[in-house]
Amino acid sequence: MKKKDKIGILSLGCPRNLVDSENILGRLNLKGYSITDIDKADIAIVNTCSFIESAKRESIETILDLIELKKEGKIKKLIVYGCLPQRYGEILKDELPGVDAFVGRLSLSHSLDRFALTASHYAYLKICEGCVNNCSFCVIPRIKGKFTSLDIDSVLKRVEAFDRKKISEINIVGQDITGYGIDLYKDIRLVELLGKILKKTKNITWFRLLYLHPSRVSDDLLKLIRDSERICKYIDLPVQHINDRLLKLMNRNIKKKAILTLIDKIRKIIPDVAIRTSIITGFPSETDGEFKELLRFMEEVKFERLGAFIYSREEDTSAYGFKNQISQKIKISRFKQIMSLQQKISEEVNKKFLGKEMKVLVDEKDDGRYLCRSPFDAPEVDGLVYVSSKKVLKPGEFVRVKIIDTLEYDLAGTRLDTDKNIVV
């Protein structure tokens, strides 16, 4: 029997892409292909991102590097998947003849098999694809097509498989999970789905919800998060901006007053919550005054976690043709001001944890310390808790720690002996 080629994959972009990459490899693995690192592969796969200019550039550079490896005979074939060929398929075929195949959008339910690309103790669970919003700056609807939810039974099968493997943390993802079910059931069913997930599982300790659109965060959802010990008190709530004129231009379907009211409500219903947001600066026609309004908003709200993006002018979006595009110099200047302010806010927020105890998840050991995460820290994008412990800790293990130092974005702690309540 002829030995099948070894396959390696590079997964670029967001965790939703990572889920697709895991499913692609899972299906190929079932067909008898062996999965290996990209530098040892006969066939290289790139799962691309084309959300913004920097993502497109990274995808193209990666493809070009692999084309060179193919020319040198180090790989036999190169396959490009995902958002980039979905968006620019015909152009890419002409510009990148070294690629053997371009494959665009994949079905949300195309595979139930998974070849893990994350650490073994956490995973991403994608429950929907596409977006019910039509933000003027965003190309996702063009790339992903109409919003589609994975039916409840299929989601439960996947999460039960994770539960059998005793995975410590599941991050529930989608472009906008607050729209879950609206296509299949003509109604939003996120709270119902989460309730069923909690009943069907017993081994998964943390569930984390990633991307909640501010206009669809219900009281029922907030109360479920508050009342469940297994759902992290972590609200991923991208607001993008706070100025009403720009929110309207962005087609965010929400106003400043509603955002402020929602944030106040979240913190009243879930007192120990961490709110993560993302904001965009340099959107067409953003004035100095509107930018300063955004900074004042940040100072007032003091988000526990924040990511900022420089506006990327993308063809096939309505904002592409907006007047008064902002210069790159001004965009970068504003971005730096945002990050400088958030650094101070984060440092201030972290000081509140000094001397307190918390449960953390062990990710790995590095240079004599354990790299852990609190319930308020998602993988890859948030901070860490550096933990010292005489006892050997394993990835995926939950331990109680006492915070003994705070940094700008991270915390440092010592493991507590929970039986004797002493630091060891």
N, C-alpha and C positions, 0 to 999 in steps of 0.2 A: 504493500500500500504506500502510495506516494505521501511523503511527509508534507503537511500543509505549511504555508508561509507563517512566519511570526509577525504579529501586528502590534504596532505601538501608536499611541494617540497623544496629541497635544490639545488640551481643552482650554480655549481662551475665553475671556469674558466672565459672565456672571455664573452663580450657582445653578441657574436654570439650564445653562449650557452644559454644566458638569453632569447634571442628571441625564441629559441626552447622551453624553459621551459614555456614561456608565451603562446605559441601555444598549448602545451600539456595540460596545465591547462584550456585554453579556450575551447578546445574540450571536456574535461571531465566535465567542468561546464555546457556545453550545454546538456550533457547526464544526468544531474541532480545531479551530485556529488557536495557537498559543499566544498569550498576551505578554508583551515584554516592554521594556523601556524603549523610547523612541530611537536611541542610539544603537540598539541591538536589533531593530526591526527590519524585516524584508519589505513590509508595506507600511507606509506612514500615513496616518490620518490626522488632519487638522480640523478641529471643530471651531469655527470662526465666530467672531463678533463684528458687527458693523454698526453699532448703536450710535457712536460718535466718531469724530475724525481720528482721535488718538487710537481708538479700538480698531478702526479700519487699517490704520498705519501699522499697528502691531501685527494684525492678521497677514497683511501683504508681506511684511518683512519676514515673518515666520515661514510663509510659503516660499519665498525666494531663497531662504537659507536651505530649505529642504530640497528645492529644485537643484541646488548646487550639490547636495549630497547624492542626489540621483545621478547627476552627470558624472560624479566621481565613482559611481557604482556601489555606493554604500547602502542605498536602498533601491528596491526594484520598482516600486510603484508609489505614487502619491495621490491621495484622495482628499479633496477639500469638501467639507460638510458645512451646513448651517447657514447662518445669517448672511454672510458675504456672498455666496453663490445665489442665495434666494433673492438678494437685492440686485446683484450685478452679474448674473450668470452669463449672459451672452458676451458681455464685454470681457469678462475674465477668460473665457475660452480663447479669445483672440490674443489677449495680452499675456497669458500664462500658458503657452503650449506645452510646457513641461509637466503640467498636471494631467493625470490619467483620467480623472473623473471629478465632476462637480455635482454635489447632491445638496438640494436645498432643504426646505422645511420638512421636519419629521412629524408624524402623527403623535399626539399626546399619549395615545394608548398603544404605540407601536411595539412595545415589548414589556413583559413583566419580569424579564431577567435583568440582573444588575451585576456588573463587575466593578467592585468598589474602587474609587479613585481618591476617596477621602481616607483619613485615619479610620480604623475599624470601629471606633466607639461612637462616631456620630455620622449622620447622613442627611441628605436633603430629600424631601418628598415634594414633588411638583404636583399640585392638584388642579392647575389650570394653565392655559396657554393663551397668549394674545392679551388684549386689553379692552375693557369696556369704555375707557376714556379716549378722548381724541385730543390730547394736549398738542398745542400748535408746534411745539419744539421737537416732538417725539416721532420717530420713524417706525416704532414697534408695530403699529397696526398695519403698515405697508409690508413689513417683513413677515409677521406672524399670522396675518389674516384675521378673520373674525374670532372673537373670544370663544374659547371652548373649555368646558370643565370636564374633568374625569369623573365618571359617575361614582356615586357613594360606595357601591359594592366594590368597585375596582380599587378605590383609595383604601378601603378597609383591608383588602387582600394584601396590598403592598405594606401597609403599616403593621399588619399582623406578622408578615415575614420579618420585618425589622424587630418586632417584639420577640419572636422566637430566637433571634440571634442575640437578644439581650443588649441591643444597642442603647447607649446611655442617653443620647440626645438626638431628637429629630427636628430639623428645621423645615417648616412647611413654607413652600415658596410658590410664587407665580408672579407674573407682571403686576397683578393686583388681585390678591386673594379675597378682598372684600366683595368682589363680584361673583364669587364661587356659586355655581348652581343656577345663575339667572338664565343661562341658555338652555339647560336641560329641564329645569323645573319651573321656569318662569317666575322664580323668586330666589332671593339670596338665601343660601342654606349653610353658610359657614358655621354658625353657632350649632346647628343640628349636626353637621359633620364632626365638629370637634367633640361634641358630647358623645357621639358613637365611637369615635377613636378612643376616648378616655375609658369607655366601658369595655372595649374590645382588647385593651392592652393592660399589662400589669408590670412589665419589666422596664419599659422606657421611663426614665425619671424626668427628663425635661422635654417639653415641646416648646418650640419657639416659632412665632408667627412673623414672617418677613414680607413686608409691603402691605400696609393698610391705607387705602385712600381716605383722606380726612372727611370727605363728604358721606362716607358710608360706614363710619365706625359707630355702631349702635350701643345703646346702654346694655342690652343683653350680652353683647360680646365683651364689654368691659367687666360686667359682673361675673361672667364665666371665668375670665382671666383672674379676677380678684379671688374667686372662690376655689379655684383649682390649684392645688399644691404643685401640680405637674406642669402647668403652663407658666413659662417664665414671665415675670412681671416686667415685660420688655415690649414697648410699643414702637414699631417701625412705621413712622408717620411722615413721609416726605411731604413737605409743604411747598417747596420750590421758591416761594417768595411770600411777602406779606403785604405788599402794596396792591390796593384794589385794582388800579388801572392795569398793572402788569399781570395780576392774576387773571383778569378778564382776557387780556391779549394771549396769555398762555392757555386759555380755555380750561382752567382748572375747576370751574363749576363750584367755586366756594369763595367767600369773601373774608376779609381780615377779621371782622367781628366774630364770624362763625368759627374761625380757626382758634382765636383766643378763648372763646367760650368752650370749645372742645378740649383744649389743653387744660383749662381750669377744671373741667368735668373729669378728665382722665385722672388728674392728680387728687381729686376729692374721692373718687370711687376706689382708686388703687393708690393709697398713700405712699407706698414704697416703690413706686414705678420708676423705671428708667425709660425716657422717651428718646428715641433716635430719629433724627430727621435728615433730609437732604435739601439743599438749596442751590439755586442756579444764580450766578451773577454774570453780568454782561449781556443779558437778554436785550434784543433790539429796542432802542429808545430808552433804556433804563437811565434815568437822570441821576446826578449826584445826590439830590435830595431823596430820591426813592431808594438809592443804595444806603444812605445814612439811616433811613427808616428801617431797612432790613437789619442794620447793625444794632439799632436801638431795640428792635424786637428780640434779637439774640440776647442782648444784655438783660432784658426784662424776663424772658422765659427761662433762660439758662438750661438749654437742652443738655441732658446727660451725655448724649452722643450726637455727633453731627458730621455729615460729609458734605463737602461743597464741590460744585462742578462749574467750570467755565463754559458758558453757552457755546455750543457747537452748531454752526449753521449747516443744516442738512437738507439736501435736495429732497423733494417729495414730502416736505412738511410745509404747512401754511406759513410758518414763521420765516421760512427761507426768503420769501419775497417782501418781508416787512421792511419799512423804511428805517433810516437811522441805525444801521448796524454799528455796533460798538467796536472800536479798534482793539486789537489784541493787547496793546500796551495797557490800556485802561482795564481790560478784563483781568489781566494778570495782577495789576496793582490792587484791584478790588478783591480778587481771590486771596491774595496775601494778607490783606486786612482782615478778612473773614477768619482765616486760619489762625492768625495771631490772636484775635479776640477769643476764638473758641479754645485755644490753648490755655488762656487764663481762666476761662469759665470751667474747663475740664479740671484744671488744677484745684479750683475752688470747690467743685463738686466732690472730688476725690478726698479732700481733707475731712469731709463729713464722715468718712468711713474709718478714720484713724481710731484705733482702740476697739473697734467693733468686731464681732464674730460673723462669719458667713460661710455658707456651703459653697465649695468650688468644685469644678470638674477638672481632673488632671488630663492634660493633653500630651505632654512629653517631658523628658528630662533634658536639660541643657546646661552644661558647664556647672554641674553640681547643684543646680536649682531645678525645681519642678515648674514648668510653665502650665498655668491653670487658667480657667475662665470662671467668672462669676455668672450668676443668672442674667446679669445685665450686659453680657458681652457675647456677641455672635462670632462664630468662627471667621477668621480672615480679616474682618473689617473693624473690630473693636479692640479694646485693650486686653491686658493680661494681668493675672495675679501671680507674682513670683513667690513661690512657697519653699521654705526650708523645712526639712523633715529628716529626722534620724531614721525613721521607719521607711523602708522602700515602698514607694507608691507606684501604682500601675496606671497606664493610660486608660481612661474610661472609668476610673474610680472616683467616687465623690468623698471629699474630706471636709471637715470643719477647720477653719483657720481663724486666727486673730490677726487683724491688720496692724502692722507695726510701722509701716512707712507708706507715704503716698508720693507719687510722681505726677508728671503732667497728664499722662494718659493711662498709667498703669498703677497697680497697687503691689505692695510687698507684705507677705504674711508668714506666720509660723503655724504649722499644723498643731491642732489641739487634740490631746487625748480625751475623747468625749466621755470615757468612763470615769477618769479621775479628774477631768476638767483642769488639767495642768498643761502648760506648754512643753512640748518635747521636740 
